[in-house]
Structure formats: C-alpha cells, structure tokens
Amino acid sequence: MTAERRPLRIIAVASGKGGVGKSTLSANLAVALHRLGLKVGLVDADIYGPSQARLMGSEDQKPVASDKKLVPVTGALGIPMLSMAHLVEPGKALAWRGPMVSGALGQLIDAEWGDVELLIVDLPPGTGDIQLSMVQKHKPAGAVIVSTPQDLALIDATRAVSLFAQADVPMVGLVENMAGYACPHCGEISDPFGQGGAESTAGALSMPFLGRIPLAIDIRRRSDAGDPPAAGDGPHADAFMAIAEKVAAWLGRAA
C-alpha cells in the first residue's frame, strides 16, 4: 500500500505596495519553514519583476517539463522553486497582458512538486490580475501580509488585507519589515520608517502580528548573494525563524 499524499496547501505572501521587502520575507520564510521540518516549495508569482532566483541562488538553473508540467529547480537548502527568472533571458521585459500572466501563474503553481506539502507564493505588489487569479483559481490556505512601519505602506497593506478578506482567504498575520536600524558603529537603534505601525494596524484589523524584521545591511548583502539569512545563525536568522514558527503553528491549527 502507498501512503496517502496530503493535499498541497498554499500560503500567499502579499503587500499592497512595492519595496517593502516582501520577496526577501518570502524566501526566508520558506527557508525557515524548511528548517522546521516542513516540506516546502517556493513560487515567485511576480511575473514582471521576478527576484526569487537571485534570492535563492538558483539563477543558473532552467526547469524541464515532465508530462506537460514544469519540474521545479533547486534553491537554497535544496528547496524546490519556480520563477519566471528561470524561464526567460535575464533582464528581458515581459510585455504580457492579464490572461497570459494568469496562465503563467497556473504553470508555476500546477508544476510537478513531488512530496512538497506547502507552497510559499511570493505575489507581486498590488491587487491586480495575479492576485485575483491566485484567490479564485488556487485558493490559498492563508495569507501573510508584509509592510514597513510607515503610514503609506500600511494604507496599501490594508487594501491587500481587504482583497483576501473579500475572497474568504484567512489571514495568517502581518509582518513589519525594515523595523529599526542598528548603527554598526555605536549600536544605537533608529527608526527611519517609523516604529510599531504594522503591529497597531494588525490590532486594528483584528489579525495576528507575526513579528518584526530589522533594516540591516547583512540581510541585504546576503540576499543579493543568494544566501538567505534564515539559512544561517544569528539574530537575523532568529527573527525569520520566530515568524516561521508562528506560521507553522497557524498551519497546525488550520489543518
């Protein structure tokens, strides 16, 4: 007899605004959940601006097809993943309209994921075609919303929450990114984007607050190098791991 395969669940990572570090959070969340023992895959659903291949150190790989399905490539820590960056020439612009984008998203998600049980899907910013296709055709188990502490980002994050609420997609919680900068010389903490805005917004929206990720040069350097901080040790890895533990606990309760 063969073991019954558990259905593939999807966690969508979203933001209403670009530039808040959503892709970095997605990559490190996948890595941290993998380290917790979950069978995780990663989809870069930002069709026009894919970045996960760089973040996960898999830019030189190309997926193959099996029975008309894509076979994921291997990212950091052996995590299977797919991105349009694996399928098009570097730097090439994709001048695609909505139906083509939705079709591409379907190919990435409906790939041959093997024993993967959880897909982390890094959505583009906004509430457009890709987000609508995501909630209508692929029905995430839950959504993680990423924002910086500043008011402008939180206004757009609230719109992202509203989109998922209208589609009856449960909220896993809100993450505050770029929250505090430690001076490398004196250690003093400053808050160029403000402080605590995402936590207060989570409270106002009656949704969980998952934690904070600092604004740190090490996170930027390692991300550019395709070496996710969550794969290592230290305070930055711990910050991502703390969020992953809350996501894993939510998944356990929602099972």
Summary of the structure (lengths in Angstrom):
residues: 255
radius of gyration: 17.4
end to end distance: 24.1
largest distance: 62.2
contacts: 868
relative contact order: 0.19
helix: 39%
strand: 19%
